Amino acid sequence: MSTAETNAARPTEQELVVEWRVEELARAGYPDELASELALRSDVDLHSALDLLAKGCSTELAAGTSSPRIARATSRASSSTP
């Protein structure tokens, strides 16, 4: 196996971090899709997202509070629902 093949088979440090973040968020109770979305975002404070959920916030509220951009998206989605 060439060096390129070996490197391609190994996840990067960034991929490992994202995978760990997904696992932590899912373990805390976030739905898989939301956990994946939050884990990929560098503007999301993982500890805040976990703490807010542990304190009883809904996943949507905790996700929105942990990321201003997600808060705006969640707000728009909620206001368009009858």
Secondary structure, DSSP 4 states (H G I P E B T S, - for coil): --HHHHHHHSPPHHHHHHHHHHHHHHHHT--HHHHHHHHH-TTS-HHHHHHHHHTT--HHHHHHHH-HHHHHHHHHHHHT--
